[in-house]
């Protein structure tokens, strides 16, 4: 794959470093009843917190489905420790890191148990999980990003790592799949950022690149006012157009995944991409409106997504 963006080489180096890190140990042996309870807990967390991911993961085989939902629960717990204003969150995140990267987590932490089983069973490199926790921890220290390159590095930590771990659960042909997974993760996280501008502002965070805001004549006072102006609409059109290009550039990588997982990943990507359409339908008001793709529209999208997932090809150029 020819690299198309300056930030891709840095992120590829991070991914390769993780892939070639320490050897993943053999699967641990867990009590069967405990393991069933652990996976049920992860399924509940996924169903409550992400209808899109829950729907997309239903398209996987049963074993891969429950592993994907364990991965989601691991990510959700990691993120919630940072985002939900818990007491001493840095200490809590450090303790969670120890449990979530252990091959023998405590039996009373059901998410850690399911994640340990899924991670070891599918030989997910430990370093990817560590990079994700490092990524969410950045929110403790950094709440602004000057450039898109800097933002892309953040997106790698909190989202591209998820795609890279998902690849090991689903199965993939070779390392040539890695750049596509990185790019899809960046696209998904930027979609989150564009959807949650108002929510993030109220939490004291601005993920939108500062230099791009300035280019469109905007600053943080404009975010605080939360008024959709001509300049804001122009800025959002630019952001959405770039984000759609990232999705387009990432999607050919679907053909490098095992066949039984292509539909699920294509669905996860396209259902999330639909949020961009909803932002437009809301007149670019992402200050007071949270763009959500209606359930009926998601279901109507699935046949087209299936067709695209079967026809995805890597360009030979």
C-alpha positions as CSV (number, residue, x, y, z in Angstrom):
1,X,0.0,0.0,0.0
2,X,1.4,3.4,-1.0
3,X,1.4,5.8,2.0
4,X,-0.7,8.9,1.3
5,X,-0.3,10.9,4.4
6,X,2.7,12.2,6.4
7,X,1.4,10.8,9.6
8,X,1.1,7.2,8.4
9,X,4.8,6.3,8.7
10,X,5.0,7.2,12.3
11,X,1.8,5.1,13.1
12,X,3.1,2.2,11.0
13,X,6.3,2.1,13.1
14,X,4.2,1.9,16.3
15,X,2.1,-0.9,14.9
16,X,5.1,-2.9,13.7
17,X,6.8,-2.4,17.0
18,X,3.8,-3.8,18.8
19,X,3.4,-6.7,16.3
20,X,7.0,-7.9,16.8
21,X,7.1,-7.4,20.6
22,X,7.1,-10.1,23.1
23,X,5.6,-13.5,22.3
24,X,2.0,-14.1,23.2
25,X,1.7,-16.9,25.8
26,X,-0.6,-19.9,25.3
27,X,-4.3,-19.5,26.2
28,X,-5.0,-19.6,29.9
29,X,-7.3,-22.2,31.5
30,X,-10.4,-20.6,33.1
31,X,-13.3,-22.2,34.9
32,X,-16.0,-22.7,32.3
33,X,-18.8,-21.2,34.4
34,X,-16.7,-18.2,35.2
35,X,-15.8,-17.7,31.5
36,X,-19.4,-17.9,30.4
37,X,-20.3,-15.2,33.0
38,X,-17.4,-13.1,31.9
39,X,-18.4,-13.2,28.2
40,X,-22.1,-12.5,29.1
41,X,-20.9,-9.4,31.0
42,X,-19.0,-8.2,27.9
43,X,-22.0,-8.8,25.7
44,X,-24.2,-6.7,28.0
45,X,-21.6,-3.8,28.0
46,X,-21.5,-3.9,24.3
47,X,-25.3,-3.9,23.9
48,X,-25.8,-1.0,26.2
49,X,-22.9,1.2,25.0
50,X,-22.7,0.7,21.2
51,X,-25.6,-0.4,19.1
52,X,-23.6,-0.1,15.9
53,X,-20.8,-2.4,17.2
54,X,-23.3,-4.8,18.7
55,X,-25.1,-5.1,15.4
56,X,-21.9,-5.4,13.4
57,X,-20.4,-8.1,15.7
58,X,-23.6,-10.2,15.3
59,X,-22.3,-10.8,11.8
60,X,-19.3,-12.8,13.1
61,X,-19.1,-16.4,14.0
62,X,-20.0,-17.1,17.6
63,X,-16.4,-17.5,18.9
64,X,-15.2,-14.4,17.1
65,X,-18.3,-12.5,18.1
66,X,-17.7,-13.0,21.8
67,X,-14.0,-12.2,21.5
68,X,-14.9,-9.0,19.7
69,X,-17.3,-8.0,22.4
70,X,-14.7,-8.8,25.0
71,X,-12.4,-6.5,23.1
72,X,-15.1,-3.8,23.1
73,X,-15.6,-4.2,26.9
74,X,-11.9,-3.9,27.5
75,X,-11.8,-0.6,25.5
76,X,-15.0,0.7,27.2
77,X,-13.7,0.1,30.7
78,X,-10.4,1.7,29.8
79,X,-12.1,4.8,28.3
80,X,-14.6,5.1,31.2
81,X,-11.9,5.3,33.8
82,X,-10.6,8.4,32.1
83,X,-13.9,10.0,31.0
84,X,-16.3,9.5,33.9
85,X,-14.6,11.5,36.6
86,X,-13.8,8.7,39.0
87,X,-11.8,9.2,42.2
88,X,-8.1,9.0,41.5
89,X,-8.5,7.9,37.8
90,X,-4.8,7.6,37.1
91,X,-4.3,5.1,39.9
92,X,-7.4,3.3,38.7
93,X,-6.2,3.1,35.2
94,X,-2.8,1.8,36.4
95,X,-4.6,-0.9,38.4
96,X,-6.8,-1.8,35.4
97,X,-3.7,-2.0,33.2
98,X,-2.3,-4.6,35.5
99,X,-5.5,-6.7,35.4
100,X,-6.2,-6.2,31.7
101,X,-2.7,-7.3,30.7
102,X,-2.5,-10.3,33.0
103,X,-2.9,-13.8,31.8
104,X,-4.5,-14.7,35.1
105,X,-6.7,-11.7,36.2
106,X,-8.7,-11.9,39.4
107,X,-12.0,-13.9,39.0
108,X,-14.1,-11.0,40.3
109,X,-13.1,-8.8,37.3
110,X,-15.3,-10.4,34.6
111,X,-14.2,-8.1,31.8
112,X,-10.5,-8.8,32.5
113,X,-11.2,-12.5,32.5
114,X,-13.1,-12.5,29.2
115,X,-10.5,-10.2,27.6
116,X,-7.6,-12.4,28.8
117,X,-9.2,-15.5,27.3
118,X,-10.0,-13.7,24.0
119,X,-6.6,-12.1,23.8
120,X,-4.6,-15.2,24.4
121,X,-6.9,-17.5,22.4
122,X,-6.5,-15.3,19.3
123,X,-2.8,-14.4,20.0
124,X,-3.5,-10.6,20.1
125,X,-0.2,-8.9,20.7
126,X,-0.1,-7.5,24.3
127,X,1.6,-4.3,23.1
128,X,-1.5,-3.2,21.2
129,X,-3.6,-3.4,24.4
130,X,-0.9,-1.4,26.2
131,X,-0.8,1.2,23.4
132,X,-4.6,1.6,23.8
133,X,-4.3,2.3,27.5
134,X,-1.5,4.7,26.9
135,X,-3.7,6.4,24.3
136,X,-6.7,7.0,26.6
137,X,-4.3,8.1,29.3
138,X,-3.2,11.0,27.1
139,X,-6.5,12.7,28.0
140,X,-5.1,13.2,31.5
141,X,-2.4,15.5,30.1
142,X,-3.4,16.8,26.7
143,X,-6.7,18.4,25.8
144,X,-5.7,20.3,22.6
145,X,-4.0,19.3,19.3
146,X,-2.2,21.8,17.1
147,X,-2.2,19.8,13.9
148,X,-4.0,16.9,12.2
149,X,-0.8,14.9,12.4
150,X,-0.8,15.2,16.1
151,X,-4.4,14.3,16.3
152,X,-3.8,11.2,14.1
153,X,-1.2,10.0,16.6
154,X,-3.9,10.2,19.3
155,X,-6.4,8.4,17.1
156,X,-3.9,5.6,16.6
157,X,-3.7,5.0,20.4
158,X,-7.4,5.1,21.1
159,X,-8.8,3.6,17.9
160,X,-6.3,2.2,15.4
161,X,-5.1,-0.2,18.1
162,X,-8.7,-1.5,18.3
163,X,-8.7,-2.3,14.6
164,X,-5.3,-4.0,14.9
165,X,-6.5,-6.2,17.7
166,X,-9.7,-6.9,15.8
167,X,-7.6,-8.2,12.9
168,X,-6.1,-10.9,15.1
169,X,-9.5,-12.0,16.3
170,X,-10.9,-12.1,12.7
171,X,-7.8,-13.3,10.9
172,X,-5.9,-11.6,8.1
173,X,-3.6,-12.5,5.3
174,X,-0.4,-10.6,6.3
175,X,1.2,-7.4,7.4
176,X,0.0,-5.6,4.3
177,X,-3.4,-5.3,6.1
178,X,-1.9,-3.1,8.9
179,X,-1.9,0.3,7.1
180,X,-5.6,-0.2,6.2
181,X,-6.5,-1.0,9.8
182,X,-4.6,2.1,11.0
183,X,-6.3,4.3,8.6
184,X,-9.8,3.0,9.4
185,X,-9.1,3.5,13.1
186,X,-8.2,7.2,12.5
187,X,-11.4,7.6,10.4
188,X,-13.6,6.1,13.1
189,X,-12.1,8.2,15.8
190,X,-12.3,11.4,13.8
191,X,-16.0,10.6,13.2
192,X,-16.4,10.4,17.0
193,X,-14.6,13.8,17.4
194,X,-16.8,15.5,14.8
195,X,-20.0,14.0,16.4
196,X,-19.0,15.0,19.9
197,X,-17.7,18.6,19.5
198,X,-20.2,20.1,22.0
199,X,-19.9,17.3,24.5
200,X,-16.1,17.4,24.4
201,X,-16.1,21.2,24.8
202,X,-18.2,21.0,27.9
203,X,-15.7,18.4,29.2
204,X,-12.8,20.9,28.6
205,X,-11.4,19.1,25.5
206,X,-10.9,20.3,22.0
207,X,-9.7,17.6,19.6
208,X,-10.2,19.7,16.4
209,X,-6.8,20.7,15.1
210,X,-6.1,24.3,16.2
211,X,-4.4,25.3,13.0
212,X,-7.4,24.2,11.0
213,X,-9.8,26.1,13.1
214,X,-7.7,29.2,12.6
215,X,-7.5,28.6,8.9
216,X,-11.3,28.9,8.8
217,X,-11.4,32.0,11.0
218,X,-12.5,30.1,14.1
219,X,-11.3,29.9,17.6
220,X,-12.4,28.4,20.9
221,X,-14.7,31.3,21.6
222,X,-16.7,30.1,18.6
223,X,-16.9,26.6,20.1
224,X,-18.1,28.1,23.4
225,X,-20.9,30.1,21.7
226,X,-22.0,26.9,19.9
227,X,-23.5,28.8,17.0
228,X,-23.6,27.3,13.5
229,X,-22.2,30.0,11.2
230,X,-21.1,30.0,7.6
231,X,-17.5,29.6,8.7
232,X,-18.4,26.7,10.9
233,X,-20.3,25.0,8.1
234,X,-17.3,25.5,5.7
235,X,-15.0,24.0,8.4
236,X,-17.2,21.0,8.9
237,X,-17.5,20.4,5.2
238,X,-13.7,20.3,5.0
239,X,-13.5,17.9,8.0
240,X,-16.2,15.5,6.7
241,X,-14.8,15.5,3.2
242,X,-11.4,14.4,4.5
243,X,-12.9,11.9,6.8
244,X,-14.8,10.3,4.0
245,X,-11.6,10.0,2.0
246,X,-10.0,8.2,4.9
247,X,-12.8,5.7,4.9
248,X,-12.5,5.2,1.1
249,X,-8.7,4.6,1.4
250,X,-9.2,2.1,4.3
251,X,-12.0,0.0,2.8
252,X,-9.9,-2.0,0.3
253,X,-8.2,-3.6,3.2
254,X,-11.4,-5.5,3.9
255,X,-10.3,-8.0,1.2
256,X,-7.2,-8.9,3.4
257,X,-9.3,-10.2,6.2
258,X,-10.6,-13.7,6.6
259,X,-13.8,-14.1,4.6
260,X,-16.0,-14.8,7.6
261,X,-15.2,-11.4,9.1
262,X,-15.3,-9.1,6.1
263,X,-19.0,-8.3,6.4
264,X,-18.8,-7.4,10.1
265,X,-15.9,-5.0,9.7
266,X,-17.4,-3.4,6.6
267,X,-20.6,-3.0,8.6
268,X,-18.9,-1.5,11.6
269,X,-17.1,1.0,9.3
270,X,-20.1,2.0,7.1
271,X,-22.6,2.2,10.0
272,X,-20.2,4.6,11.8
273,X,-19.5,6.5,8.6
274,X,-23.3,7.1,8.5
275,X,-22.8,9.5,11.4
276,X,-21.2,12.0,9.0
277,X,-24.5,12.0,7.0
278,X,-26.4,12.7,10.2
279,X,-24.2,15.6,11.0
280,X,-25.0,17.1,7.6
281,X,-28.7,16.4,8.2
282,X,-28.5,18.3,11.5
283,X,-27.2,21.3,9.6
284,X,-23.7,20.8,11.0
285,X,-25.0,21.5,14.5
286,X,-22.8,19.2,16.6
287,X,-22.9,21.6,19.5
288,X,-26.3,20.7,20.7
289,X,-27.3,17.7,18.6
290,X,-25.6,14.3,18.9
291,X,-25.7,12.7,15.4
292,X,-27.2,9.1,15.6
293,X,-28.0,6.8,12.7
294,X,-31.5,5.5,13.2
295,X,-31.9,1.7,13.7
296,X,-34.1,1.4,10.6
297,X,-31.6,3.1,8.4
298,X,-28.8,0.9,9.7
299,X,-30.8,-2.2,8.7
300,X,-31.5,-0.8,5.3
301,X,-27.7,-0.2,4.8
302,X,-26.7,-3.8,5.4
303,X,-27.4,-5.3,2.0
304,X,-25.3,-2.7,0.2
305,X,-22.6,-3.1,2.8
306,X,-22.5,-6.9,2.3
307,X,-22.2,-6.4,-1.5
308,X,-19.3,-3.9,-1.1
309,X,-17.5,-6.2,1.4
310,X,-17.6,-9.1,-1.1
311,X,-16.2,-6.9,-3.9
312,X,-13.5,-5.1,-2.0
313,X,-10.1,-5.3,-3.7
314,X,-6.6,-4.0,-3.2
315,X,-5.5,-1.7,-6.0
316,X,-2.5,-3.0,-7.9
317,X,-1.2,0.4,-8.7
